[in-house]
């Protein structure tokens, strides 16, 4: 893959997804000592960046195959994105979701017309369930991150950031399976080879940090981090080599730092962000961005959070 595939995806999804705003915050600058530019995918259709990859993927399904439908597995944001993009394209969708997925995400997925099948993520594996559904129905599987069409769609957000703020020193991207980070790194490095790219993941879901240090993919136990969208236990086969080549390092944040980022966003920025979407802001607030960086892009990947959980913060 290269940055040209991200540019092609941008043309393919234009008009079907929002070009989300880039916000700044004086309070965040005072706390972090950095000029921070927040790419706010919490304002995206379905409330997260995932609509980019799902839309790009579905746009490339041949007309002859569309009647077979699609199947996807997700804790919530990819689920909603596939449900939305499928409905827009007139394609039936089945989504495999963990039984403990946030209620908001599960309800929204059903409301968009998708059939939802639940599983226990601590004792069952979602991929075999998706494969069984695909075999039984003939549906096409849309991976949440480990597919070139998905990666290219997710990377379009970095293209937008760098078109608007071209002189960034660094870009921080939320890291789960690595679809967004690998896509963003591909286009960012094509536009500016000198830009420093970092992934940010929870300490409780540190598979990429461990894998980068080891030099090969490492699988971790199922995570209980509040960042439910970043609980992927192992790097992807496609995403890991891209990240290994183009990403400088992985920054880890604690659960408390994620909660503080959500609280800061709500009280100071007046925006709602979900735990997974707050990890880059958490890294900035906690002073974890490496030295030598002055202007930094921070991805806020989504804002789908249950109100009862938000209230407990």
N, C-alpha and C positions, 0 to 999 in steps of 0.2 A: 504494500500500500504506500501511497504518498499523498501529499497535500492536494494534488489535483482531484483526487476522489472526493475530498471534503468540499472543494469548490463545485464539483458536479452535483453533489448532494444538496448544496445550498440552492442551486437553481431548481432542483427537483422539488424541494419542500417549500419554496417561496410561495407565500399566500396561504399556505396550509398551517403554518406555525407562526407565532408572534416573534417579531424582532424585539426582544426584551430590553428593558432599560439598563443602563450602567449608572449606579448611584455612588455618591461620595458622602463622607461623614466627617465633620470637623471633630466630633467626639472620638471617632475611631482613630483619626490621625493623631490626636493628643495622646490617646492611650498607647498606640503602637509606635509612634514616631515615624510613620510611613504615610505616603500618599496612596491610599487604598481606593481601588475602583471595583465596585461590587457588580458583577454580572448577575442580575436578579431573575433567575429562572423560576422563582416562586410566582412570578407574574405570567408564566407560560400557560398555554392551554393544557388542561389536566393538572396544572400546578407543579410541573417539574420538567426538566430537560428531556425526559425520556420520549416525549412525543416526537422529537427530532429523529431519533433512530428508528422508531416504529413507522413513522410516515415515510422515511426514505426506503425502508425495507419493503413495505407494502406497495409503494409506487413501482417497484421493480418486479413484482410477481406477475408472470405472464397471464394474460387474460384467460387463457385456456385452463389455468390452474386455480383461478379465484373461487370457483364453485366448491372447491374442496374445503375451504375455510382455513383458519389458522389456529395454532395453539401456542401458548406462551406460559412461562413460569416466572413468578415474581412475588416479592413481599408487598408490592403495592403500586409503585410509580410506573414501572414497565407494564404492569397489568392494566392500569388506567389508560396508558398511552396506546397500547395495542387495542383495547376495547374502543377507544375513541377513533383511532385511525381506521380500524376495521369497519366501524359503523359508517364513517364518512365514505368509505370505498364500497360499501354494500357487501361486505364479507363477514361470514359468521366467525365468531371467536370463542374459544374455550380457554380459560385461564386457570392455572394451577397456583393456589395461594396457600401459605401457611395458615393454620387455624388461628394463630395468635397475631396475624397481621392487623395493623391499625384499622379500627372499624370504619373510619372515614374512607380509607383506600378501598376496602372490600365493598362497602356500600356503593361507592362511586362507580366501581367496576361493573357491578350488577346493574346499576341504573343506566349505564351506557349500552346495555343489551348483551353483555357477554355472559356465557355460562361459567360459573365459578365452581371448581373442585378444590376442596381443602385437604390439607395433610398436616401431620405432626413433623415439624422441621427438626426436632430433636431425635426422632426415631426413624423417619422416612426420608428418602431422597426424591427430590422433585423431578429430576431429569428422567428417570425411568417411568414415572407417571405420565409425563408429557409424551414420551416415546410410545407408550401404550395407547394413549388417546390418538396419537397420529396414525398408528398402525390400524386402529379400529375404524377411524373415520376418514383417513386419507389426508388429513389436514397437514399443512406445512408448519413446522416449528420455527418460531421467531425467537432466537436467543436474546437474552437481555443485554449481553455485552460482547460475547465472543463470536462475532460475525462481521465481515468487512462492511456489509451494508449498514449494520447497526453502528459500528464505529464511525463510519463516514458521516452519518447523520448527526451523531453526538458532537463531532468535532466542529460542526458549523457554528456552535456558540463561541468558540475561540476566534473563528474568522470574524464574527461580528464585533467581538471585543477589540480586536487589533485593527479593524477598519475604523473604529470610533476613537480608540486610544492607542495610537501606533507606537508610542515610545515607552512602552513598559520595560522595566528591568526584569520582571519575573511574572510568572503566572502560577497560581495555586489552584489545584483542581481536586474536588472530593473524589475519594478512591474506594470503590467497592470491587467490582469485577474488572474494572480498568477500561471499559469501553469509552467513556468520556475522556479519561486522561490520555489514552493512546491516540484518540482522534484529535484532541486539542494539541497534543505534543507534535503530531505530524504537521498540522497546518501552521502552528506557531513557529516551529523551527524552519519551515519553508519561507515564511514571511520574514523572520528575523533569526538567523542562525545563532545570534549571541544571546537571545532571551533565555533566562533560566526557568526551567519548568519543574514544579514539585507536585507530588501527590500528597494528600492529607487523609489519614485514616485513624480510626479510634485505636487506642492502646489495646482494647479488648477484642479487636478484630484486625490483628497486625500481620496477616498473611503476606502482604506485599513487602512490608519492612523486613520480615524474616527472609523472604525469597530473594530480595535484592541483595542482602548481605551474603546469602549462601551461594547465589549465582544460578539457582534453579528453583522451580516452583515448590513451595512448601504448603501443605494443607494443615489448617488449624482446627481445633474442636469447634462445634457450633457455638456462636457467640451470643451473649446476652446484652450486648451494648444497646443503649437506647437508640442508636443510629441504625434503625432496622434496615435501611436501604444499603448499608455497608457491611452486612454480615456475611458476605460471600467468603467461603472457607478456603478458597484456593484461586490463585491467578489463572486467567484464561490462557489457552494454548496460543491464541493469536495475539492477545493483548500484552502478555508478559514480555515477549521479545522486543516489541515496540517500546514499551516503557523502560525496559532494561537498557536500550540503546539511547533513548532521547531524554529520559527524566533524570535529573541530577540526584534527587534523594526523596525519601518518604518521611514526612513529618507526622509524628504521633501526638494525639490529643487525648486528654482524659475525659471521663464522663462529666466531671464537674466543669471542665472548661467548655464542653459542648453546651451544657445547660446555661452557663454564663453568657455564651454567644447568643443563644436564643433569647435570653432575658434582655441583653443589650439591644438586639435587633428590635424587640417589641417595644421597649421603653424609650430608646434613643432614636432609632431609625423609623419607628412606627410601622414596621413590617413584620409579618409572621413567617418564620422559617422553621422547617422541621429539623430534627437532630442531624440527619444525614446532610442536610443543606447547610448546616452551621459550622462544619468542621474547619473550613478555611478561615472564617471569621474568628473562630476559637484560636487558631494558630496565631493570628495577628494580635488578638487581645492578650494572649499568654506570652508574647514576646519570643515566639519560636521560629520566626522567619529569619533565615541566615543573614549574616552581616553583608554589607556591600549592596544592599537593595534599597532603593528609594521609592520607586513607583511600582506598585504591584497590583495585578489583577486578581481578584478573589471570586471564585465561582460560588454562588449561592444556588445550589442545585434544585431546591424545591421547597414548597411550603405546606405540604400535606401532613398535618398533625392533628390528632384528636383533641377536641376542646377540653375534655376532662383531664388529659395529660398536661396540656398547656396550662390549665388552671392550677395544677399541683405545683408548678414551678414558682 
